[in-house]
Amino acid sequence: MEKEREVFVGNLGSDPEFKYTRSSKKPVCHLNVGVSEGEQTVWKKVLVWGDKAEMVSRALKKGMKVFVQGRKSIYKYKTEGGEEKQVPNWFADSLATPIY
């Protein structure tokens, strides 16, 4: 699993999705953040863990602008057909919304 730090600003494409992991019952919040890169929007899957996860799930809503600082991680797996897939995720260290 490779990890690199990244900072980006984007808009939430959906409401946050709060869950507890199946095995360890740890709280996690999934965010879909749309980041503008030129004329394209790139969607980034952001994970917030622990106590911050529940707070983020209550405070953020679809369409809100967010600032994310976190570590990029590539999750690799094989499909049932044997095809290798890679899914990038960002583990948020810091998350903020602009104050206007």
C-alpha positions as CSV (number, residue, x, y, z in Angstrom):
1,M,0.0,0.0,0.0
2,E,1.6,3.3,-1.1
3,K,0.9,6.6,0.8
4,E,1.6,10.2,-0.1
5,R,0.3,13.4,1.5
6,E,-2.1,15.6,-0.5
7,V,-4.1,18.8,0.1
8,F,-7.1,19.7,-2.0
9,V,-10.4,21.6,-2.0
10,G,-13.6,20.4,-3.5
11,N,-17.4,20.0,-3.1
12,L,-19.2,17.1,-1.6
13,G,-21.0,15.1,-4.3
14,S,-23.3,13.4,-1.8
15,D,-24.1,13.4,1.9
16,P,-21.5,11.8,4.1
17,E,-21.9,8.1,4.7
18,F,-21.3,7.1,8.4
19,K,-20.7,3.4,9.3
20,Y,-18.9,1.1,11.7
21,T,-16.5,-1.4,10.3
22,R,-17.7,-5.0,10.4
23,S,-14.7,-6.5,12.2
24,S,-13.6,-3.9,14.7
25,K,-16.7,-1.7,14.9
26,K,-14.6,1.4,14.4
27,P,-16.5,4.5,13.2
28,V,-15.7,5.7,9.7
29,C,-17.2,8.3,7.4
30,H,-17.0,8.1,3.6
31,L,-17.0,11.3,1.6
32,N,-17.1,11.8,-2.2
33,V,-15.3,15.0,-3.0
34,G,-15.4,16.5,-6.5
35,V,-12.2,18.4,-7.3
36,S,-11.9,20.7,-10.4
37,E,-8.8,19.9,-12.5
38,G,-9.0,22.2,-15.5
39,E,-12.4,21.6,-17.1
40,Q,-12.8,18.2,-15.5
41,T,-14.1,17.1,-12.1
42,V,-12.1,14.4,-10.5
43,W,-13.9,12.4,-7.7
44,K,-11.9,11.5,-4.6
45,K,-13.0,9.0,-2.0
46,V,-12.1,10.4,1.4
47,L,-12.2,8.4,4.7
48,V,-12.5,10.0,8.1
49,W,-11.9,7.7,11.1
50,G,-12.7,7.7,14.8
51,D,-14.4,10.4,16.8
52,K,-14.1,12.9,13.8
53,A,-16.2,10.5,11.7
54,E,-19.4,11.0,13.5
55,M,-18.9,14.7,13.8
56,V,-18.2,15.1,10.1
57,S,-21.3,13.0,9.2
58,R,-23.5,15.4,11.1
59,A,-21.9,18.7,10.1
60,L,-21.4,18.2,6.4
61,K,-24.0,18.0,3.6
62,K,-24.0,17.4,-0.2
63,G,-22.7,20.5,-2.1
64,M,-20.6,21.9,0.7
65,K,-17.1,23.0,0.0
66,V,-14.4,21.2,2.0
67,F,-10.6,21.5,2.5
68,V,-8.9,18.1,2.9
69,Q,-5.4,17.3,4.0
70,G,-4.6,13.6,4.1
71,R,-2.7,10.6,2.9
72,K,-3.4,8.9,-0.4
73,S,-3.5,5.2,-0.3
74,I,-4.0,2.8,-3.2
75,Y,-6.1,-0.3,-2.3
76,K,-5.3,-3.2,-4.6
77,Y,-7.5,-6.3,-5.1
78,K,-8.4,-9.0,-7.6
79,T,-11.9,-9.5,-9.0
80,E,-13.5,-12.9,-9.1
81,G,-12.4,-13.1,-12.7
82,G,-8.8,-12.6,-11.7
83,E,-8.5,-9.0,-12.9
84,E,-6.4,-6.7,-10.8
85,K,-8.0,-3.4,-9.7
86,Q,-6.7,-0.3,-7.9
87,V,-8.9,2.1,-5.9
88,P,-7.4,5.3,-4.6
89,N,-8.6,6.6,-1.2
90,W,-7.5,9.5,1.0
91,F,-7.4,9.2,4.8
92,A,-8.2,12.6,6.1
93,D,-5.8,14.1,8.7
94,S,-7.5,17.5,8.6
95,L,-10.9,18.6,7.2
96,A,-12.4,22.0,7.2
97,T,-15.1,24.1,5.6
98,P,-14.6,27.7,4.6
99,I,-16.1,30.4,6.8
100,Y,-17.8,33.2,4.8
